[in-house]
Amino acid sequence: MIPAHVPADRVVDFDIFNPPGVEQDYFAAWKTLLDGPGLVWSTANGGHWIAARGDVVRELWGDAERLSSQCLAVTPGLGKVMQFIPLQQDGAEHKAFRTPVMKGLASRFVVALEPKVQAVARKLMESLRPRGSCDFVSDFAEILPLNIFLTLIDVPLEDRPRLRQLGVQLTRPDGSMTVEQLKQAADDYLWPFIEKRMAQPGDDLFSRILSEPVGGRPWTVDEARRMCRNLLFGGLDTVAAMIGMVALHLARHPEDQRLLRERPDLIPAAADELMRRYPTVAVSRNAVADVDADGVTIRKGDLVYLPSVLHNLDPASFEAPEEVRFDRGLAPIRHTTMGVGAHRCVGAGLARMEVIVFLREWLGGMPEFALAPDKAVTMKGGNVGACTALPLVWRA
Ligand code: HEM
């Protein structure tokens, strides 16, 4: 049923998990909404608002006071089960928990991690290069962030395969695990490491965060679990999706491959621009007060969906938004790929470094690559859109 306060001309039938044509092109599927009003009501998934214009996406994302993060709304059951810290917190409580997480991911630690990320990337590439082809998603994009995460929390190499299967379920859930089972499997995997780091801190990410007090007191076990879960779920499929999109762009644009091979000094700016051009994260909010936006009223209790793609690809946000122009990255780009305001990604610096290292290592170590002519690229929608298959070929 459509609530009485939703004007009829705002109603659309748009399923965020399966936008029309998403399998072929995530971005084109979402962009269909840019032709209509700035705030629409989708009848799918129980009914919710979608911010459908750049300025509206940005404005609502920045309104953490009236739009709460607590429930992770649109995905049924997800928020209740996951209870992420700090993602699902508001106000002063959020700030108290976010601060130690920010400290743990501070830029000096990110810089120190770079050689390890480089080593992980090189090792993966070594086995791929002689093959002459790969499915970039399952052979590289999904594995790199998983190995980086495990390096971050100092998990020994021999303990890694167990998380691989879980990693696949996180990035490409096939329905074989419920949200509860996924949460449980992640907790079971992470718990021995959390327990050890709480008792005897080392210099890994979990230790750094958990040894910072929360509002002047130590973390409880439950809070520690919820935070570590957030880091695991927040830093895998997002990075995998981004690296997949970057590789897709380069496969389609050999001229950009050539340019970045010849001018590796352009890679940081290119990474920023590619991250703007290929945003795949969308978030949910729950209105805790009435909010007027784009000429309509979001009522207290309504759900709102904020897709970064509809900000970054709105021609009112960026000139010719679909064109990748590396010189855009020479100045800070006001994109929403990593979010806006109070909840802006705490892993943004780490993610950027991963994309830069990927570009540098892949372009430096692999020959020119292209899409496999006989196989299809496929994509998926949802809170993190992504390529689900990206067949690449090169001369071995
Ligand atoms: C390209 C990769 C990434 C993208 C696109 C991305 C995107 C985002 C976005 C859009 C948000 C805001 C969520 C909201 O407003 O509700 C966010 C928050 C967050 N991200 Fe990332 N992220 C990435 C990588 C990472 C990494 C590598 C980590 C950590 C290892 C991480 C951990 C988190 C956490 C903990 C939050 C919650 C912050 C808070 O609520 O205060 N993310 N991310």
Boltz pocket constraint, residues with backbone or C-beta under 6 A from the ligand:
constraints:
  - pocket:
      binder: B
      contacts: [[A, 69], [A, 85], [A, 86], [A, 87], [A, 88], [A, 98], [A, 101], [A, 230], [A, 231], [A, 232], [A, 234], [A, 235], [A, 236], [A, 238], [A, 239], [A, 242], [A, 280], [A, 281], [A, 283], [A, 284], [A, 336], [A, 337], [A, 338], [A, 339], [A, 340], [A, 342], [A, 343], [A, 344], [A, 345], [A, 346], [A, 347], [A, 348], [A, 350], [A, 351]]
      max_distance: 6.0
